[in-house]
Amino acid sequence: MSTIAIIGGTGPQGKGLGYRFAKGGHAVILGSRSDERAVEAATELADRVTGAGSVNGAENTKAVEVADLVLLAVPHKGHDELVGSLAPQLSGKVVISCVNPLGFDKGGPFGLDLGPTSAAEIAQGLVPDAVVVGAFHHLSAVSLIGEEDLLEHEDVLVCGDDAEGKGQVMELARIITGKDGIDAGALRLARQLEPLTAVLISINKRHKVRSGIAVVGLGR
Ligand SMILES: NC(=O)c1ccc[n+]([C@@H]2O[C@H](COP(=O)([O-])OP(=O)(O)OC[C@H]3O[C@@H](n4cnc5c(N)ncnc54)[C@H](OP(=O)(O)O)[C@@H]3O)[C@@H](O)[C@H]2O)c1
């Protein structure tokens, strides 16, 4: 069992992943800029979690301080300032980023052009002593918070430069999909994984579905 802090844990994605991690037996701390909002979000989830897992809430800094693993689930806007402000607490930890820098206009969703980088690499640059791993970009918050026991039809693509940290996150994905996450390569692949979510959102709108990613050809 790990203690997992979720920065931005009051939003739909943080709550959804927090619910799944707690359901899988982990001690989850939903983080927020406000103690009150964090506790409120945790109370909302706690009733649904049975077994060894737990959900509590705390201000972001306090949540990170006691965590073994940290998930960044905040919007791209404000992400750099937030991660920079938490750098002392994040240092030395495995930090998962599911942040998708997306824009929306009349033409629909699109991946923001960050130049030759990604939100995950920016986080790594801001906290060089952390192990940043990109994952969970393509799981929808609605599916995560839903009643389905396992999202067996989906894959979690995981990217990172540290084999051990990446392995830990690939294993964590098993709680959600029933199978290990897929090692997609180096952290720089987050440049492709993050904006890919714009394509899924576009498919969802056009086809009135909740699409996801499943990889074929791995011989599983
Ligand atoms: N929603 C999805 O289905 C989905 C799917 C895949 C990936 N993602 C990614 O996951 C991340 C979170 O998504 P979301 O939909 O849950 O986002 P959200 O609701 O917009 O934001 C999540 C939380 O982040 C905190 N926050 C907002 N602005 C902030 C700022 N400027 N500085 C610090 N904290 C701030 C807020 O918590 P407090 O006010 O309580 O601090 C908010 O509740 C995004 O990067 C998104 O691209 C989302």
The ligand as an ORCA input file, in Angstrom:
! r2SCAN-3c Opt
* xyz 0 1
  N     -11.228     15.718    -16.910
  C     -10.793     14.687    -17.617
  O     -11.587     13.831    -18.092
  C      -9.303     14.503    -17.859
  C      -8.848     13.340    -18.509
  C      -7.484     13.149    -18.683
  C      -6.579     14.097    -18.227
  N      -7.046     15.235    -17.627
  C      -6.079     16.234    -17.181
  O      -6.072     16.234    -15.766
  C      -5.879     17.565    -15.279
  C      -7.043     17.888    -14.327
  O      -8.249     17.845    -15.042
  P      -9.607     18.328    -14.362
  O     -10.639     18.245    -15.403
  O      -9.809     17.586    -13.087
  O      -9.222     19.857    -14.074
  P      -9.926     21.033    -13.255
  O     -11.186     20.566    -12.653
  O      -9.973     22.229    -14.140
  O      -8.837     21.336    -12.131
  C      -8.496     20.410    -11.129
  C      -8.155     21.147     -9.844
  O      -6.949     21.894    -10.023
  C      -6.942     23.007     -9.127
  N      -6.534     24.213     -9.860
  C      -7.236     24.851    -10.831
  N      -6.549     25.914    -11.293
  C      -5.393     25.937    -10.590
  C      -4.268     26.819    -10.588
  N      -4.185     27.866    -11.413
  N      -3.267     26.541     -9.714
  C      -3.355     25.505     -8.872
  N      -4.385     24.647     -8.819
  C      -5.392     24.862     -9.671
  C      -8.364     23.147     -8.571
  O      -8.331     22.689     -7.230
  P      -8.370     23.684     -5.969
  O      -9.095     24.926     -6.405
  O      -9.171     22.879     -4.987
  O      -6.961     23.911     -5.599
  C      -9.186     22.192     -9.430
  O     -10.253     21.583     -8.723
  C      -5.829     18.481    -16.496
  O      -4.495     18.785    -16.816
  C      -6.460     17.651    -17.596
  O      -5.931     17.960    -18.870
  C      -8.396     15.447    -17.418
*
